[in-house]
Amino acid sequence: MKRKKRLSFVILMVLLCLVISGCSSNANGESAKKSKADFPNKPVTIIVNTNPGSSVDVMARKVASIGEKYLGQPIVVENKPGGDGAVAMGYVLNQKNDGYTLWAGTKTLVGALNTTLSHYKVDSFQPVIRIQDDPFALGVSKDSPFNNLDDLIMFAKENPGKVKIGGFGSTSAHTFAAYEFMDKASIEMTWIPFDAGSDGITNVMGGHIDVAHSNPSTMKQFVESGDIKILSVASEERLTDFPDVGTYKEQGIDFVDSQWRGLFVKGGTPNDIVNVLHDALKKTMEDPEFIEYMKTSNQYDGYMNPEEFQNSIQKEYEATKAIVEKNGIGK
């Protein structure tokens, strides 16, 4: 009799465990489904690390205005300039990793992670989507004696440190690209940092610096007005908008680099939320209105999915680290 009672008790406990386990699994499954189905259920904010009007700010606002219909919630853009992007990046990293706060990031990220934000890691940010790929370029005033890269390099070699080259930030993507060019050309120029990329162009036109390190898209209106000459572009091939401007490679310098722009969330954000954001933003990039914006603003499609983007950033991080160590940037 006692054996039967014990056997009945054991069977009862096994059945109870199975029931509890089944309920738990079902609850977890329902929770996962609910997490994806519920996101987003309120407005999403995009943080921009520059003042209004910059290339990344314009991109973020265009993404917000078009992307709302694909995300199903309002998208708000907030500007938090300062510290070569460190203010905005730090703000995003202090928010919850719930997908409601995005950063409209640029290649300046890899510079910051090697200098001002070195206490963070590459995976502190989770890439969502890469949107634009904007080649770097060198511009001079219409009255400059430099008409090509050879003119600039020859003068810089004969006058170390005399040429003033300026662009956005002291630890930005423009900074590191300029130093990489100097290393490859075996020249020394003096880097002049500005709060905005367009400041380099206005200072070149005003005669305060000799060369602006910028992007073709930013300089195009000044080229068309005759105020700026572009010496070289850091693309693999000549750009259709500037067919007469040679690449660095054509002019003897093996240098290809660009300013990408994309969107990130805080690291640790659930994959299903990242996927919801990516899918909505990919549809935004494919929207006719966004395609027209890319065309009229002379931007180039730089699409990458989260995994591709993460792998690319890791490689750029290592390359930038070498430039920092060689030139002592941000130290």
Buried (B, 14 or more C-beta within 10 A) or exposed (E): EEEEEEEEEEEEEEEEEEEEEEEEEEEEEEEEEEBEEEBBEEEBBBBBBBBEEBBBBBBBBBBBBBBBEBBEBEBEBEBBBBBBBBBBBBBBBEBEBBBBBBBBBBBBBBBBBBBBBEEBEBEBBBBBBBBBBBBBBBBBBEEBEBEBBBBBBEBBEEEEEEBBBBBBBBBBBBBBBBBBBBBEBEBBBEBBBBEBBBBBBBBBBEEEBBBBBBBBBBBBEBBEEEBBBBBBBBBEEBBEBBEEBBBBBBBEBEBBBBBBBBBBBBBEBBEBBBBBBBEBBBBBBEBEEBEEBBEEBBBBEBBBBBEEBBEBBEEBBEEBBEBBEEBEBBE
